[in-house]
């Protein structure tokens, strides 16, 4: 049995400094010169009126080759809450891992630049992490109460993939791939060093490792509208994900019975 992953994290999670950032929302992008600015402005406007604590929006530029870096730098210069991190290698997982581990915020989140998920779900995503109720929170398009608009092909692939996760890896969550997730910083410091994938399988690996390590995952049903202009190659992504599932299945067999030894860290609410 794997030990509770929070036992591997350094003490943290409690805020007493009014100037400290509570929520860091990361937007990973690659060649999104058209969608980046409306996304950031919409998100910033929502957060400014919807959260009673300090927040940051971090643009994680995954080696873009178009005008995305220029757009990002201009937004950062204009909007105080926006920062930019440039990576010279592609990979959404690589970007999230680097930015989350470097962040000083108590709660770390990410969302896709296409704004497919209704931002109204963001408060429900973050609240259980701030209260200490949960360690990880995910938006789910397959949970009861979710409202989803997308084609039959994507719906079939998504449901089939999550069925595979439940059958092969024993996943206890309903939707691994929704680009709308958050994690407490202490949980992130515990689990992220164990995540190997640097691409699209990052989400699944993070959630499976969190589950194996005893972290508590909270699901939020979301309203979600498919982006017809998405540049994601569904077939290639599906193949990569299945390879990741096989790797994690083998890893589970090899590591059965091993534990993570460390000093216990109490789960405490974040004061805001």
Phi, psi and omega per residue, in radians:
X1 nan 2.290 3.123
X2 -1.325 2.366 -3.135
X3 -1.216 2.797 3.113
X4 -1.008 2.202 -3.048
X5 -1.130 -0.471 -3.135
X6 -1.181 -0.243 3.071
X7 -1.262 -0.202 3.142
X8 -1.722 -0.083 -3.064
X9 -1.639 2.566 3.034
X10 -1.196 2.738 -3.117
X11 -1.016 2.476 3.134
X12 3.022 -3.023 3.074
X13 1.740 -0.184 3.127
X14 -1.881 2.302 -3.105
X15 -1.973 2.272 3.038
X16 -2.148 -0.127 -3.096
X17 -1.694 2.034 -3.109
X18 -1.103 -0.355 -3.106
X19 -1.548 -0.126 -3.092
X20 -1.371 2.489 3.111
X21 -1.264 2.269 3.139
X22 -1.608 -0.739 -3.066
X23 -2.168 2.227 3.074
X24 -2.055 1.948 -3.139
X25 -1.751 2.042 -3.105
X26 -1.693 2.360 3.058
X27 -2.049 1.759 3.105
X28 -1.352 2.304 -3.074
X29 -2.407 2.584 2.989
X30 -2.467 1.975 -3.140
X31 0.937 1.025 -3.136
X32 -2.090 0.787 -3.073
X33 -1.064 -0.478 -3.112
X34 -1.520 -0.670 -3.035
X35 -1.574 -0.331 -2.996
X36 -1.107 -0.897 -3.076
X37 -1.075 -0.869 3.110
X38 -1.064 -0.598 3.108
X39 -1.114 -0.881 -3.086
X40 -1.110 -0.749 -3.119
X41 -1.173 -0.688 3.109
X42 -1.146 -0.791 -3.142
X43 -1.125 -0.766 -3.133
X44 -1.093 -0.737 3.128
X45 -1.105 -0.680 3.127
X46 -1.166 -0.845 -3.107
X47 -1.112 -0.630 -3.090
X48 -1.078 -0.516 -3.108
X49 -1.877 -0.130 -2.995
X50 -1.974 -0.309 -3.133
X51 -2.098 2.386 -3.082
X52 -1.630 0.476 -3.117
X53 -2.522 2.968 -3.107
X54 -1.229 2.445 3.128
X55 -2.357 2.851 3.073
X56 -2.378 2.521 2.999
X57 -1.973 2.053 -3.129
X58 -1.909 2.084 3.061
X59 -1.527 2.061 3.116
X60 -1.793 1.760 -3.080
X61 -1.491 1.960 -3.091
X62 -1.528 1.181 3.055
X63 1.033 0.720 3.121
X64 -1.072 2.559 -3.140
X65 -1.983 0.007 3.085
X66 -1.760 -2.606 -3.090
X67 -1.521 0.154 -3.128
X68 -0.956 -0.791 3.135
X69 -1.033 -0.680 3.138
X70 -1.171 -0.742 3.105
X71 -1.081 -0.761 -3.127
X72 -1.092 -0.794 -3.132
X73 -1.137 -0.640 3.125
X74 -1.154 -0.729 3.117
X75 -1.124 -0.705 3.133
X76 -1.142 -0.612 3.128
X77 -1.254 -0.512 -3.065
X78 -1.583 -0.596 -3.033
X79 -1.984 2.122 -3.027
X80 -1.082 -0.563 -3.064
X81 -1.460 -0.004 -3.067
X82 -1.802 2.320 3.034
X83 -2.232 2.798 -3.118
X84 -2.216 2.355 3.004
X85 -2.129 2.181 -3.135
X86 -1.781 2.208 3.051
X87 -1.958 2.411 -3.124
X88 -1.557 0.028 3.073
X89 -2.184 2.521 3.130
X90 -1.314 2.871 3.074
X91 2.260 1.956 3.140
X92 -1.085 -0.739 3.130
X93 -1.088 -0.712 3.111
X94 -1.061 -0.762 -3.123
X95 -1.127 -0.815 -3.113
X96 -1.126 -0.741 -3.133
X97 -1.081 -0.792 -3.113
X98 -1.156 -0.809 -3.083
X99 -1.232 -0.752 -3.128
X100 -1.111 -0.740 -3.129
X101 -1.175 -0.467 -3.120
X102 -1.560 -0.224 -3.039
X103 -1.308 2.575 3.078
X104 -1.759 0.127 -3.118
X105 -1.347 2.734 3.141
X106 -1.373 -0.575 3.131
X107 -2.196 2.296 -3.089
X108 -1.997 2.275 -3.115
X109 -2.317 2.922 2.970
X110 -2.595 2.701 3.084
X111 -2.577 2.719 3.133
X112 -1.342 2.611 -3.056
X113 -1.214 -0.325 -3.087
X114 -1.399 -0.072 3.121
X115 0.986 0.619 3.115
X116 -1.111 -0.561 -3.138
X117 -1.593 2.308 3.122
X118 -1.095 2.216 -3.100
X119 -1.132 -0.267 3.129
X120 -1.054 -0.362 -3.139
X121 -1.438 -0.136 -3.040
X122 -1.128 -0.720 3.139
X123 -1.071 -0.735 3.126
X124 -1.185 -0.489 3.120
X125 -1.227 -0.718 -3.019
X126 -1.495 -0.581 -3.022
X127 -0.941 -0.826 -3.115
X128 -1.177 -0.347 3.083
X129 -1.393 -0.711 3.109
X130 -1.138 -0.631 -3.088
X131 -1.375 -0.272 -3.063
X132 1.561 0.067 3.140
X133 -1.172 -0.661 -3.074
X134 -2.422 2.929 -3.136
X135 -1.864 -0.580 3.137
X136 -2.298 2.499 3.082
X137 -2.325 2.401 -3.107
X138 -2.292 2.480 2.959
X139 -1.337 2.421 -3.126
X140 -2.230 2.232 3.067
X141 -1.547 -0.105 -3.075
X142 -1.960 -0.050 3.122
X143 -1.362 2.730 3.105
X144 -1.049 2.283 -3.139
X145 1.751 -0.212 3.111
X146 -1.283 2.566 3.079
X147 -2.158 2.088 -2.983
X148 -2.235 2.367 3.048
X149 -2.105 1.887 3.094
X150 -2.828 2.888 -3.086
X151 -1.220 2.812 -3.095
X152 -1.107 -0.606 -3.119
X153 -1.123 -0.843 3.139
X154 -1.152 -0.651 3.127
X155 -1.099 -0.779 -3.140
X156 -1.105 -0.796 -3.128
X157 -1.089 -0.756 -3.124
X158 -1.106 -0.829 -3.129
X159 -1.155 -0.669 3.132
X160 -1.136 -0.749 -3.125
X161 -1.097 -0.794 -3.120
X162 -1.216 -0.492 3.025
X163 -1.159 -0.720 3.089
X164 -1.050 -0.744 3.139
X165 -1.078 -0.721 3.140
X166 -1.199 -0.661 -3.079
X167 -1.326 -0.799 -3.017
X168 -1.511 -0.749 -3.039
X169 -1.874 -0.026 3.126
X170 1.211 0.521 -3.123
X171 -1.054 2.401 3.128
X172 -1.909 0.260 3.079
X173 -2.009 2.788 -2.976
X174 -1.672 -0.415 -3.020
X175 -2.525 1.846 -3.080
X176 -1.457 -0.400 -2.894
X177 -1.795 -0.132 -3.126
X178 -1.050 2.233 -3.094
X179 -1.400 1.051 -3.050
X180 -2.774 1.573 -3.033
X181 -2.468 2.797 3.079
X182 -2.575 2.720 -3.120
X183 -2.618 2.518 3.045
X184 -1.188 2.581 -3.076
X185 -1.123 -0.627 3.128
X186 -1.181 -0.655 3.077
X187 -1.174 -0.692 3.136
X188 -1.073 -0.751 -3.136
X189 -1.140 -0.435 3.138
X190 -1.431 -0.743 -2.984
X191 -1.660 -0.566 -3.043
X192 -1.040 -0.680 3.112
X193 -1.065 -0.314 -3.128
X194 -1.564 -0.239 -3.090
X195 -1.408 2.192 -3.090
X196 -1.673 -0.590 -3.022
X197 -1.243 2.485 -3.137
X198 -1.955 0.040 -3.078
X199 -2.051 -2.337 -3.031
X200 -1.336 -0.395 3.139
X201 -1.339 -0.142 3.141
X202 -0.859 -0.811 -3.092
X203 -1.015 -0.869 -3.114
X204 -1.090 -0.799 -3.115
X205 -1.093 -0.733 3.108
X206 -1.015 -0.815 -3.075
X207 -1.204 -0.698 3.130
X208 -1.158 -0.761 3.122
X209 -1.135 -0.678 3.098
X210 -1.092 -0.744 3.115
X211 -1.115 -0.792 3.138
X212 -1.106 -0.521 -3.111
X213 -1.557 0.081 3.069
X214 1.499 0.177 3.086
X215 -1.300 2.619 -3.074
X216 -1.670 2.172 -3.110
X217 -1.903 2.289 -3.139
X218 -1.942 2.342 -3.121
X219 -1.863 2.377 3.126
X220 -2.068 2.047 3.059
X221 -1.139 2.369 -3.051
X222 -2.144 2.746 2.921
X223 -1.589 2.208 -2.982
X224 -2.451 2.275 3.124
X225 -2.104 2.166 -3.104
X226 -1.093 2.430 3.064
X227 -1.555 1.914 -3.095
X228 -1.171 -0.304 -3.118
X229 -1.718 0.211 -3.126
X230 -1.006 2.422 -3.118
X231 -1.591 0.047 -3.106
X232 -1.230 2.242 3.072
X233 -1.441 1.849 -3.014
X234 -1.084 -0.791 -3.083
X235 -1.139 -0.850 -3.130
X236 -1.082 -0.712 3.129
X237 -1.132 -0.711 3.136
X238 -1.094 -0.727 3.132
X239 -1.123 -0.775 3.116
X240 -1.080 -0.728 3.131
X241 -1.106 -0.716 -3.140
X242 -1.147 -0.620 3.061
X243 -1.134 -0.672 3.106
X244 -1.148 -0.687 3.097
X245 -1.057 -0.776 3.130
X246 -1.080 -0.722 3.129
X247 -1.093 -0.737 -3.119
X248 -1.246 -0.541 3.078
X249 -1.146 -0.762 3.104
X250 -1.134 -0.700 3.139
X251 -1.100 -0.671 3.133
X252 -1.099 -0.670 3.135
X253 -1.178 -0.732 -3.097
X254 -1.222 -0.620 -2.992
X255 -1.713 0.114 -3.135
X256 -0.997 2.304 3.086
X257 1.604 -0.249 3.136
X258 -1.396 2.682 3.134
X259 -2.241 2.800 3.068
X260 -1.813 2.048 -3.062
X261 -1.670 2.245 3.092
X262 -2.981 3.066 3.113
X263 -1.388 2.411 -3.110
X264 -1.154 2.507 3.071
X265 -2.126 2.138 -3.128
X266 -1.217 2.504 3.022
X267 -1.469 2.106 -3.092
X268 -2.241 2.632 3.081
X269 -1.130 2.687 3.027
X270 -1.614 2.156 3.137
X271 -1.470 2.180 -3.136
X272 -2.225 nan nan
